Amino acid sequence: MSDISKYRLILMAVLVPMTAVVSGLYWGSWWKEASAQTDGTLQSDISSFISERMAVENIPGVAVVVVQDAKVIYLEGFGTASLKDPSPVTPQTVFDLASCSKSFTALAVLLLRDDGLVDLDLPVSHYLPDFKTADPETAEEITVRYLLHHTSGLPGTFAEPLAFHSGDDAMDKLVASLDRVHLNRAPGLLFEYSNLNYSLLGAVIDEVSGVSFEEYLEQRVFVPLGMMRTTMIPSEADVMDRADGHQLLFGHVVTRNIPVYRSVVPAGWVMSTAEDMGKWLIVQLSGGRIDGRQVVPSETIMELHTPGVSYEQKGEEVGYGMGWFIGLSDADLSLVWHGGDTSNFAADMVMVPEHQLGVAVLVNSQNSSRVHSLAPDVASLILGQELVLPTAPWWGSWRSADTMAIAAAATSVAAFIALVVYFWWRWRRFRLWRTAYLRTMRRRTLRIWRMALPLTPLVLLATAVTAIWVVVWLLFGFNLFRVLMRFGSFAPPGVWIAGWMTFGVISIWALALAGQTLFRYWIRHRVRRLRSQS
């Protein structure tokens, strides 16, 4: 080989690697710059979307976190934490998680199971000896697993205020309040979402863990995951800069905070931040790992996300695991999610395991009927395909309830005005034609139908109220009026006011018509007395 060839080989050996290095640096920097621009565009799109939706829906404050591949890729706060005392929402602002709290309670139960303290297939009464329902034998069939899957048969919706108890003995009061409750079906058969299930799970944790429910979750869940601004104690949340809740009052958004009942905290009152919820989503998507640590067994996370029961909603099959809903998108992507509502907060968590993507959206109001579409819409922006989750019907939102309250209040006012006009007309007629009126009273007796018809509304009203009270007490086992009073402590004020206005006007009309009949009878009696005396 000639010297020239040797030099060529040496030159190539030096230049080729150098070219590769320089090229790699150039293209690597270009790729990073392009990736940063893409990320920046995506973040801008998410921010614009949230801001626009807040403006359209008149939402006071929102916090959003997005995680992917075990990293937080988006974390932002929007709007104000309180209309009453304005301060900006940040990723560290504390929101009520509502029913998203169930995912924490479910994990706590499985951790107790992993420690050998709870058997999911033993009856609840094994851990809560005082637990019984109107049918004690059937209550014995309710297992811990049935509570986790919402298949216990315990009623939801109207019975749920039975879980509203405060104080250190709140869990004992909860258990005692269920002794007359009738199950809607045999345990283990069908899915029926009920906060009573997860409130009872909180009582089980409280009983078997050796510490309070709040302490157990802090020690075994919040601290290991680094969720240092997550709590279930309102006074602690206030110190951590807790957002105010907001409700609708006849179409106007008003600041209103409602009491936190300790016994319903396991079902709906964990309080957290967007920053902490990012950690929660990472643990769920990473098989229990975060920051290189295995904080929860991967098998436990998998069990939480495995459907234990299925049901149909709007023609689609939906599964429920333990504290999580499970389903498929239109593109056959697996979805794991849970949403939550109190009457003044809303929250949503959505995970797409195939893309290692998780989104949490926290909202400090209940004035939008589309609030639960925020999280799936953010996920749709990131994935480039639409994700639609099953939602409540249009009439199931507090905005719809407020709209109906406006209609009810307006109708009540109109009915009251009509009543005033009617009696003014009747009084005017009596004053103008009093002599003829009294002569008519002398000539005719007051027939029975003239008394029966005006008295009918009052009789029907009294009968209906009594019947409702008796039926609810006998069939469901709780005092309807006590439940309504508890409902009033957290319901939007417009709904509560309109409800009382409607009941009040109906009652006034019934009493007025009955009073008119009694007045006619009194006049007739007076005429007869005067006639006999003369």
C-alpha positions, 0 to 999 in steps of 0.5 A: 500500500502506498503512502498516499493510500495510507494517508487517505485511510487515516484522513477518512478514519478521522473525518468520518467520525468527526462528520458523524459527531458534527452531524449528530450535534446539528440534527440533535439540536434541530430535533430538540428545538423542533420538539420544544416548538411542538411541546410549546405549541401543544401547551399553548393549545391546551392553555387556549382551550381551557381559557376559552372554555372557562370564558364561555362557561363562566368558570371561576378557576381551573387547575390542569395537570398532564403526565406522559411516560412518567413525567409531567408535561403540562401543569397550569392554573387558570382563573381565580381561587375565589370570586369573594377574595380573588387570588390566582389559581396555581398548581399548588391551589387545593381543590376538593376532589369529590368522588375522585376520592374513591380511588384513594379509598380503594387503594387504602383497602387493598393495602390493608388487604396486602398487610393481611388485615382485610379479606375482601370476600368477608362480610362487612359485618365481620369488621363492623359488627354493628352494621345491619340494614332493614334485612339483617340476613341480607346485610350479612351477604354484603362483602368488602368487595361488593362495596368496592365494586358498588354491587352491595345493593345499598341505595344511592342518590336520595339515601346518600345524605344518610352518610352525612355525619360529623365528629370523631364518632362520625363513622359510628353514626354512619353505621347506625344510620343504616339499620332501617335502610332497605337494599335495592337488590340482592348483594353482588348482582348489579352495579348501582353507584352509591356513596354509602359504599365508600363511606362504609369502606372508610369506616372499615379502614377506621376500624381495622387500621388502628388509626383514623381513616385520615391518618392511615391515608396520610401515612400509607398513601400521601406521604410515600407518594410525595403528595404533601399538599393533599389532605382530608382535613378542612382546617389543614386545606385552608392553611394550604391555600384552599380554593373557595367553591362556587355555585349558581344562584338563579344564573349568577355564580356565587362563592359558597363553601359547604360543610365537610361531613367526616363520614362521607370523606372516603367517598368524596372529600379528599382535597388536593392540588394539580401538582399532587394529582400529577404524582397520583396519575404517574403512580397509576400509569407506572405500575405503582412506581414514581421517582424510581421507587416502587411505592405500591405493588404493581399487582395492586394497581392492576387490580384497581384497574380491572373491571369487577362488574359491567353495566350499560350506559347510553348503549355502551358497556362500562366496567367498574374496578375499584375506585375507577371506571374502565372502558374503550374509546371509539378508536378502541383505546383503553380508558381508565377514569373517574369524575366527581362532583360536590355541589360546589367543586368538580374534578376529573381524572382520565388515563390512556394506558396505551399512551402512558397518558394521564390528565387531571382537571380540578374546577372550583365551581358547579356552574357548567354542564360541560365541566366533565368534558374538559379532561377528555378534551385535553387528552383528545388534543394531545392524542389527536383523536376524540375521546368521549366519556359517558356522562350524566344526562342533561338534567343531571347537572347543577346548571340544569338544576339551577335552570329548573329552579329559575323556572320553578321560582318564576312560576311560584311568583306568578302563582302567588300574584295570581292568588293575590289578584284572585282574592282582591277580585273576590273581596271587591265583588263581596264589597260591591255586591254585599247585600245581594251576596248575603241575600243569596246566603239566606236563600240557599244552603251551602251545598256539600260540593261547594265545600268539598271542591275548595277543600280538595287541594288542601286534603290532597296536599296533606295526604301526599306529604303524609304518604311520601313520608310513610312510603319513604320510611317504610320502603327505604328506611330513612326520614325524608324530611331529615334528608331534605334538611341535610340536602339544604346544607349543601344544595345550590341556594337557588334550588333550595329557595325555589323548592321552598317557594314552590311548596309554599305557594302550593300550600298557600293556595290550598289553605286560601281555597280552604279558608275561603270555604270556611269564610263562606260557612262563617258568613252563612252561620252569622246570617242565620244567627242575625236572622234568628235574633231578629 
